[in-house]
Amino acid sequence: MLNRPIRGVWLVLALALWGGWNASTHRAVEPPPGVLVPDAPRQTTLAADEAQPFEFDGYRLTPLAGFELQARVLGTETYRFDRLASLVPTDLALGWGRMSDSAVLKRIDISQSGRFFYWQVAQFPIPQDELIASAANMHLIPANAAVRRAIGSVRVGQVIALRGKLVEAQSPGGVTMRSSLRRDDTGAGACELIWVEDLQQLRR
């Protein structure tokens, strides 16, 4: 009987410590003004042997294009319960060009929900077409456990480098999800679906 309050205290303390660690390791980074990533993502044509379909997590994945980028993290959202969660546990909203500049981003309200990336402005700090072409919501399929951990440790405001392939994914039930192959599209179907082979944090 006397041990129960003590155990309760230790449990509360452990939860508090975990909460503090989790908050500190996932807190947003706030870089100074200036373009952090000048270049847009690079999309390349695959050789025939690189474009062969393969099985992963019960899905059939078909590579569509090679894909590399450096980008600033504008948002990160983890999904655990939707139909894609086992294949795509995390979406990152990413920006490059002037969408990597803190002076521009402070005038844009950015959010993520339901596998979409949303932005709102009172007045456009850059032309709307440039904003659309310089940011995207990307669905990330980690190729292995190390990549999954790297994605899970990403923080808003960081600059990351990512390498992999844009893919089409077909579920066991026949439902197909296909990556966008453009950076200037919007709405349903505009997100990139990426088989991520490597992800590095360049600016912490």
N, C-alpha and C positions, 0 to 999 in steps of 0.2 A: 504493500500500500504506500509506503513512504517513497518508493522508487518512482512512482508514476509522475509526480510533479517534476522531479529531476529530469526524467526522460523528456517530459514536455518542454522544459527549458532548453535542453540540448537540441531538440528538434526545431524549436523556434530560432535558436541561434544559428543552426546549420542552414535553415532556409534563408535567414537574413544574409548570411555570408554568401550563399549561392546567388541571391538576388543582387547583391552588391557587385560580385564578380561578373555576373552576366551583363549588368548595366554598363560596367566599365569597359568590358571587352566588345560591346556592341554599340557603344555611343557613337554618334555621328562625328565625323571629322569636319573641320571648318577651314579649308584652305583660304589664303588671301586672294583678292581679285586677280584676274588674269586667266587667259586661256591655258588650260592644263594639257589638253590633248588637241593638237591642231588638225590631225588627219582623221578622215572617215574610215570606217571598217573596210577591210580588204576582202573581196569575194573572188574566188578563183574557180576555174573549170577543173573538174576531177578527171583523172585518167580512168579508163574503163575498169581496171581492177580495183580502184578506190571507190567506185560507185556501186559496188555489189551490195545487195541487201544482206542484212544479218539480223539475228535474233538477239533480243535483250529484254530481260524482265518480262517475258511473255509477249512482247511487241515485236513486230517486224519493222526494222528501221532501214530506210533507203536513203543513202547519202545523195544530196542534190548539188552541193558546191562546197569547196573549201572555204573556211572563214577564219579571219584573224582580226583582232581589234585591240586597241587601247582605248579606254573610256573612263569617264568619271561616273561613279555610282550615284544615281539620283534617288534611288529607292530600292528596297529589298523586301520581298514578301514570301513567307514560307506557307506552303499549303500541305495540310495533313489529311484532309477528308474528301476532297473532290476526286473525280474519276481519274485525273491525271497525276495525283499526288505520288503514287509509287514510282512513276517514271520521271516526273518533273517536280521535285520537291520544292524548288525555289525559282522565282522569277526575279530578275534584276532589271530595273529601269536604268538605262545607261545614256550618257550624253557625251558628245565630242564637239569640236569646233567651239563656237561661242556658247553652246549648251554645257560646256565644262568650266565656264567662267562664273565665279561667285557673284560678281557684280550684276550679271544677267539673271542668275538663278534666284537671287534674293527677291526679284520682282515676279516670280512665277510660283504658284502654289501647285505642288506635285503630290500625287497620291497614287496608290495601287489598290485594286480590289477586283475580285472575280476574274482574275487572269488578264486584266486590262490595266493600262497606265493612263492616268488622267492629269491634265494640267489646266490651270485657270489663271487668267491675267486680268488686271484692271486696265492695263494698257500694254501693248506688246513692246518689250525692250529690244527685240529684234524682229525682222519680218516673219509673219506666220509660216510661210513656206520654209524658211530657214530653220525655224524651231522644229517643224515636223520632220525635216530631213536630217536633223542633227541629234535626234533622241529617239529611243525605241524601248519597248518592253520586250525582254528576251526570256523565253522559256528554256531553262538549262537542264540538260540530261547529263548528270555526272557519269563519266566513263568508268570510274572506279572509286574506291573508298577515299583515297587521298584527295581526289578532285572534289568529292562530296564535302569533305571537311573544309577544304579551301573555300568553297562557295559559302558554306555555313558561317565562316568567320569574316566575311566581307562586311564592311561598314559603309554607311552613306557618307559621301564626300571623298572616299578613297579613289585613287586611280588604279585600275586593274589592267592586266593583259590577259587575253583569252585566245585560245587556239582550238579549233575543232572543225566540225562540218555542219552545215545546214542540212536538215533531214526531213523526210516524211515518215510518220509513225502510224502503223496500222495495229489496232488493238485486236485481241483474240476474237472479239465480237464483230470485227469488220469495220469499226469506226476509224476513219482516217483523219489525221491532223497533219497539215503540210506547212512547212516554213515559208514565210515570205522570202522572196528573192530580191526585194527592193527596199530602199531605205526611206522612200518618200511617200509610202502609202499609209493609210489610216484605217481605223475601224476593225471589224472582225476579219481575221486572216492576215492582218498586217504585222503580227508579231513574228520574230525569228524563233524557230525551234532548233536548238543547237546541241549536238553531241559534243560535249566539252571534254577534250583530251588533256588540256592543261589550263590552269588559271593561277596567275601570280598577282600579288598585291605589290604595286610599284611605288605607291605613295601612301604612307600610313597616316 
